[in-house]
Amino acid sequence: MQQRLPLGEELTWTPAQRPAREPLRGAHVLVRPIAPDLDAEPLFAASHPADGEESIWTYLPDGPYEDPEQLQRKLAWAAGAQDAVYFALVPLPGETPAGIAAYLRITPDFGVIEIGHIWFGARLARTTAATEAIYLLARHAFDDLGYRRLEWKCNSLNAASRRAAERFGFTFEGVFRKHQIVKGRNRDTAWYAITDEEWPAIRAGFEAWLEPANFDGQARQRRSLGDTIDAARRAA
C-alpha cells in the first residue's frame, strides 16, 4: 500500500486583487500615489540635510540623491513601475509629503504582498500619522484586496526597521543569509509577516491604539501599540 505523504490544507481560493494607484485617507495621514513633479522637492528636503537626515538611505537600495531633479527621475520611474505601487505619505492637515512606502512583491495568485521601501522624514517619524500609514496599507491589503499574507523585509542589521516590524504586529520568520548585494555590500535579509488569520486581532489593536481616547492633551499615547495588539490577541 502506497504511503500517503502529508499535504497542505486544500483551499478554495480566489486570487487577490492587484493594488491600484489610489489614495488611502486616515484621520492623521493621506497615503496617495507618487506625483513626481510635486513630490520631488519636499521629499528631497525631508530626507537630506539641512532639514532631513541622509541616514534614512543607509539600508535602502537607492539614495541619497544629489539634488531634487535626480530624485524626481527616480520618482518618475516609481510612479510607472509595473511590479510595485509607490505612495507618498502626507501628514494631515497639509499637502506636503514627508515619507514613502510601497507595495512590493505583489503576487495575487498566491495572496502575498509586501510593504516595503519605507522611510519617514523627521516630521513624520515617531508620529501617529506614521503608524496610521502602516495600518491603512495593511488594512487595504487584507480587507479590500483579499491577501493572505503581508510581508515586511529589511536588512538584518537594520535594528530600527526590525523593531518597527515587531511593534506593528509582524512575526519574525528568519534570516535569509547572503540574500542580496546592496550598494556593494552583503545583505542578510530579516523576514517578517502577518497572515490573514492573525490580522483581525492586529487590526483591532491598531484601531484601539488610534482611538482619540488613547492620547492625552499633549498627544502622548496612554497605551502603546504593542499593549493594544497584545490585548486584542488575548481577547480573540
VOPAGU-2260 file (C-alpha; in pm, 1 decimal, decimal comma):
REM VOPAGU-2260
SITE   aa  ch    i         X         Y         Z
SITE  MET   A    0       0,0       0,0       0,0
SITE  GLN   A    1     143,0     334,5    -102,3
SITE  GLN   A    2     215,4     570,5     183,9
SITE  ARG   A    3      20,3     896,3     170,1
SITE  LEU   A    4     251,3    1191,6     205,7
SITE  PRO   A    5     142,0    1499,0     404,7
SITE  LEU   A    6      -1,9    1788,9     211,3
SITE  GLY   A    7    -109,3    2141,3     299,9
SITE  GLU   A    8    -468,9    2236,8     363,3
SITE  GLU   A    9    -680,1    2217,9      48,5
SITE  LEU   A   10    -814,0    2561,1     -42,6
SITE  THR   A   11   -1095,3    2705,3    -244,0
SITE  TRP   A   12    -901,2    3013,2    -343,8
SITE  THR   A   13    -987,0    3321,8    -542,8
SITE  PRO   A   14    -674,3    3524,3    -630,6
SITE  ALA   A   15    -636,2    3859,6    -456,6
SITE  GLN   A   16    -669,4    4187,3    -642,4
SITE  ARG   A   17    -372,3    4391,6    -752,6
SITE  PRO   A   18    -349,9    4721,5    -564,3
SITE  ALA   A   19    -445,9    5026,2    -767,2
SITE  ARG   A   20    -279,1    5363,6    -760,8
SITE  GLU   A   21    -547,7    5520,9    -545,0
SITE  PRO   A   22    -532,9    5719,1    -219,8
SITE  LEU   A   23    -597,1    5584,3     129,1
SITE  ARG   A   24    -707,7    5851,6     375,8
SITE  GLY   A   25    -697,6    5830,7     752,3
SITE  ALA   A   26    -753,4    6078,1    1031,9
SITE  HIS   A   27    -383,5    6170,2    1051,3
SITE  VAL   A   28    -229,2    6081,8     715,4
SITE  LEU   A   29    -303,3    6062,7     344,7
SITE  VAL   A   30    -136,2    5773,3     163,1
SITE  ARG   A   31    -150,8    5874,7    -201,6
SITE  PRO   A   32      18,0    5778,0    -528,7
SITE  ILE   A   33     354,1    5937,7    -601,9
SITE  ALA   A   34     335,4    6262,3    -801,8
SITE  PRO   A   35     695,4    6310,6    -923,9
SITE  ASP   A   36     670,4    6676,0   -1026,7
SITE  LEU   A   37     506,0    6779,9    -699,5
SITE  ASP   A   38     682,2    6546,9    -459,2
SITE  ALA   A   39    1049,6    6561,7    -556,1
SITE  GLU   A   40    1141,3    6885,3    -377,6
SITE  PRO   A   41     957,3    6823,4     -47,4
SITE  LEU   A   42    1072,3    6459,7     -31,4
SITE  PHE   A   43    1429,7    6564,8    -105,4
SITE  ALA   A   44    1411,1    6824,4     174,5
SITE  ALA   A   45    1263,5    6566,9     413,9
SITE  SER   A   46    1543,2    6315,9     351,5
SITE  HIS   A   47    1856,9    6526,3     301,5
SITE  PRO   A   48    2032,6    6796,2     509,3
SITE  ALA   A   49    1962,5    7054,9     632,4
SITE  ASP   A   50    1606,8    6953,6     724,3
SITE  GLY   A   51    1647,0    6577,5     682,3
SITE  GLU   A   52    1891,4    6301,0     765,0
SITE  GLU   A   53    2078,2    6114,0     492,4
SITE  SER   A   54    2087,6    5814,1     727,8
SITE  ILE   A   55    1734,5    5745,6     600,5
SITE  TRP   A   56    1901,0    5593,3     292,7
SITE  THR   A   57    2153,0    5371,4     473,8
SITE  TYR   A   58    1960,9    5047,2     430,7
SITE  LEU   A   59    1759,5    5135,7     119,3
SITE  PRO   A   60    1873,1    5021,4    -226,5
SITE  ASP   A   61    1874,2    5378,7    -361,8
SITE  GLY   A   62    1974,8    5724,9    -240,6
SITE  PRO   A   63    2090,7    5958,4    -113,5
SITE  TYR   A   64    2040,7    6189,4    -410,0
SITE  GLU   A   65    2246,1    6478,9    -539,5
SITE  ASP   A   66    1950,4    6712,3    -591,1
SITE  PRO   A   67    1568,5    6714,1    -627,0
SITE  GLU   A   68    1597,0    6661,5   -1003,1
SITE  GLN   A   69    1778,8    6333,0    -956,1
SITE  LEU   A   70    1516,7    6221,2    -703,7
SITE  GLN   A   71    1242,4    6328,1    -943,8
SITE  ARG   A   72    1374,9    6088,5   -1206,1
SITE  LYS   A   73    1360,4    5806,1    -952,2
SITE  LEU   A   74    1005,3    5903,7    -854,0
SITE  ALA   A   75     902,6    5909,0   -1221,9
SITE  TRP   A   76    1026,8    5551,7   -1251,3
SITE  ALA   A   77     843,3    5455,6    -930,4
SITE  ALA   A   78     519,2    5615,9   -1048,3
SITE  GLY   A   79     515,6    5390,5   -1353,8
SITE  ALA   A   80     661,2    5072,0   -1204,0
SITE  GLN   A   81     475,7    4761,2   -1319,6
SITE  ASP   A   82     566,2    4534,0   -1028,4
SITE  ALA   A   83     524,6    4779,3    -737,2
SITE  VAL   A   84     294,8    5059,4    -622,6
SITE  TYR   A   85     466,4    5354,2    -453,1
SITE  PHE   A   86     291,9    5602,1    -226,0
SITE  ALA   A   87     377,3    5940,2     -78,5
SITE  LEU   A   88     292,2    5972,3     291,0
SITE  VAL   A   89     132,4    6308,5     367,0
SITE  PRO   A   90      69,4    6405,4     732,5
SITE  LEU   A   91    -263,5    6580,9     783,4
SITE  PRO   A   92    -358,5    6857,0     780,1
SITE  GLY   A   93    -148,7    6979,4     491,2
SITE  GLU   A   94     -37,8    6865,4     149,5
SITE  THR   A   95     337,8    6823,3     198,7
SITE  PRO   A   96     468,4    6466,2     167,2
SITE  ALA   A   97     712,8    6355,1     436,7
SITE  GLY   A   98     785,4    5992,0     350,4
SITE  ILE   A   99     738,5    5699,6     113,3
SITE  ALA   A  100     603,7    5345,1     131,8
SITE  ALA   A  101     525,2    5088,2    -135,0
SITE  TYR   A  102     352,3    4763,4    -207,6
SITE  LEU   A  103     621,1    4526,0    -338,1
SITE  ARG   A  104     645,4    4158,2    -438,2
SITE  ILE   A  105     280,5    4163,5    -538,1
SITE  THR   A  106     163,6    3806,4    -606,7
SITE  PRO   A  107    -217,1    3796,6    -633,8
SITE  ASP   A  108    -230,9    3427,4    -735,0
SITE  PHE   A  109     -76,0    3327,6    -401,0
SITE  GLY   A  110    -224,8    3613,8    -199,1
SITE  VAL   A  111     116,1    3751,1     -97,6
SITE  ILE   A  112     214,6    4118,1     -84,4
SITE  GLU   A  113     488,3    4317,6      88,2
SITE  ILE   A  114     501,6    4663,4     244,7
SITE  GLY   A  115     847,6    4799,1     175,2
SITE  HIS   A  116    1077,4    5081,1      70,3
SITE  ILE   A  117     951,3    5267,2     377,4
SITE  TRP   A  118    1108,6    5584,7     503,3
SITE  PHE   A  119     975,0    5857,2     730,0
SITE  GLY   A  120    1115,1    6209,6     733,1
SITE  ALA   A  121    1165,7    6389,0    1063,0
SITE  ARG   A  122     818,7    6546,0    1050,2
SITE  LEU   A  123     660,2    6201,9    1015,7
SITE  ALA   A  124     886,1    5969,1    1214,5
SITE  ARG   A  125     750,5    5850,2    1551,2
SITE  THR   A  126     411,4    6014,4    1494,2
SITE  THR   A  127      54,8    5887,2    1497,8
SITE  ALA   A  128      45,1    5957,4    1124,5
SITE  ALA   A  129     333,8    5716,8    1058,4
SITE  THR   A  130     164,3    5434,0    1246,4
SITE  GLU   A  131    -166,8    5505,3    1077,7
SITE  ALA   A  132       1,2    5488,1     735,1
SITE  ILE   A  133     112,3    5129,8     802,2
SITE  TYR   A  134    -234,8    5044,9     934,2
SITE  LEU   A  135    -402,7    5183,2     620,7
SITE  LEU   A  136    -174,0    4984,5     390,1
SITE  ALA   A  137    -220,4    4663,1     590,4
SITE  ARG   A  138    -597,5    4704,6     615,1
SITE  HIS   A  139    -626,2    4770,9     242,2
SITE  ALA   A  140    -420,5    4462,1     158,3
SITE  PHE   A  141    -621,7    4225,9     377,3
SITE  ASP   A  142    -972,2    4372,0     391,6
SITE  ASP   A  143   -1012,4    4528,3      46,9
SITE  LEU   A  144    -779,4    4329,7    -177,8
SITE  GLY   A  145    -803,8    3985,0     -17,2
SITE  TYR   A  146    -439,3    3895,3      50,4
SITE  ARG   A  147    -348,4    3601,4     275,4
SITE  ARG   A  148      -0,8    3718,3     372,7
SITE  LEU   A  149     157,0    4060,5     425,6
SITE  GLU   A  150     536,7    4066,5     437,9
SITE  TRP   A  151     794,8    4303,6     584,7
SITE  LYS   A  152    1158,7    4255,7     493,7
SITE  CYS   A  153    1466,8    4452,1     591,1
SITE  ASN   A  154    1842,6    4432,4     619,5
SITE  SER   A  155    1907,6    4212,8     922,0
SITE  LEU   A  156    2135,3    4490,0    1058,1
SITE  ASN   A  157    1855,5    4748,4    1042,8
SITE  ALA   A  158    1758,4    4744,2    1410,0
SITE  ALA   A  159    1506,1    5028,1    1374,6
SITE  SER   A  160    1313,9    4850,5    1097,8
SITE  ARG   A  161    1313,2    4525,4    1291,6
SITE  ARG   A  162    1173,3    4698,1    1599,6
SITE  ALA   A  163     908,7    4863,3    1384,0
SITE  ALA   A  164     801,1    4532,1    1230,4
SITE  GLU   A  165     753,7    4380,2    1574,7
SITE  ARG   A  166     569,4    4689,2    1701,4
SITE  PHE   A  167     330,2    4668,0    1406,3
SITE  GLY   A  168     244,6    4306,3    1486,8
SITE  PHE   A  169     458,9    4123,5    1231,1
SITE  THR   A  170     605,0    3785,6    1327,9
SITE  PHE   A  171     975,4    3720,3    1271,9
SITE  GLU   A  172    1026,9    3420,8    1042,4
SITE  GLY   A  173    1401,9    3403,9     999,2
SITE  VAL   A  174    1704,1    3546,5     815,1
SITE  PHE   A  175    1790,7    3475,6     452,7
SITE  ARG   A  176    2170,7    3477,7     455,3
SITE  LYS   A  177    2357,5    3636,2     162,9
SITE  HIS   A  178    2021,5    3727,1      14,9
SITE  GLN   A  179    2124,8    4037,6    -179,7
SITE  ILE   A  180    2411,5    4269,7    -265,8
SITE  VAL   A  181    2306,8    4630,5    -198,7
SITE  LYS   A  182    2535,1    4924,3    -272,1
SITE  GLY   A  183    2829,1    4687,1    -298,5
SITE  ARG   A  184    2768,2    4524,4      41,5
SITE  ASN   A  185    2627,2    4191,3     150,3
SITE  ARG   A  186    2270,4    4199,0     277,5
SITE  ASP   A  187    2126,9    3929,2     500,0
SITE  THR   A  188    1750,1    3983,9     499,8
SITE  ALA   A  189    1522,4    3950,4     803,1
SITE  TRP   A  190    1172,0    3829,7     709,8
SITE  TYR   A  191     852,3    3916,3     896,7
SITE  ALA   A  192     487,7    3855,1     810,3
SITE  ILE   A  193     125,7    3887,3     917,4
SITE  THR   A  194    -120,9    3626,7     789,2
SITE  ASP   A  195    -490,9    3669,7     729,2
SITE  GLU   A  196    -595,6    3471,6    1036,8
SITE  GLU   A  197    -370,4    3691,2    1253,9
SITE  TRP   A  198    -490,9    4016,4    1101,5
SITE  PRO   A  199    -829,9    4063,6    1279,4
SITE  ALA   A  200    -666,1    4083,9    1623,5
SITE  ILE   A  201    -383,2    4303,7    1494,9
SITE  ARG   A  202    -636,5    4530,1    1321,1
SITE  ALA   A  203    -829,7    4561,9    1646,5
SITE  GLY   A  204    -506,1    4652,4    1825,4
SITE  PHE   A  205    -425,4    4924,3    1571,4
SITE  GLU   A  206    -777,4    5064,4    1593,5
SITE  ALA   A  207    -771,5    5069,8    1974,8
SITE  TRP   A  208    -437,0    5249,7    1965,8
SITE  LEU   A  209    -563,4    5505,8    1713,7
SITE  GLU   A  210    -871,4    5592,2    1921,5
SITE  PRO   A  211    -859,0    5960,6    2029,5
SITE  ALA   A  212    -915,1    5848,8    2389,4
SITE  ASN   A  213    -575,4    5673,5    2378,4
SITE  PHE   A  214    -398,5    6011,5    2367,1
SITE  ASP   A  215    -375,1    6283,2    2630,1
SITE  GLY   A  216    -391,2    6658,8    2576,2
SITE  GLN   A  217     -28,6    6663,7    2458,5
SITE  ALA   A  218     -93,1    6386,7    2202,2
SITE  ARG   A  219     100,3    6135,4    2415,1
SITE  GLN   A  220     -16,4    5775,8    2399,2
SITE  ARG   A  221    -176,5    5623,4    2706,6
SITE  ARG   A  222    -118,2    5264,8    2591,2
SITE  SER   A  223     148,0    5150,2    2348,1
SITE  LEU   A  224      61,2    4981,2    2020,8
SITE  GLY   A  225     224,2    4664,5    2149,6
SITE  ASP   A  226      -7,3    4669,4    2450,7
SITE  THR   A  227    -323,2    4720,1    2244,1
SITE  ILE   A  228    -227,4    4445,9    1997,5
SITE  ASP   A  229    -142,4    4206,9    2280,7
SITE  ALA   A  230    -477,5    4280,7    2447,7
SITE  ALA   A  231    -663,7    4220,9    2120,5
SITE  ARG   A  232    -480,9    3890,3    2068,9
SITE  ARG   A  233    -575,0    3773,4    2417,7
SITE  ALA   A  234    -937,8    3867,3    2356,7
SITE  ALA   A  235    -955,1    3687,1    2021,7
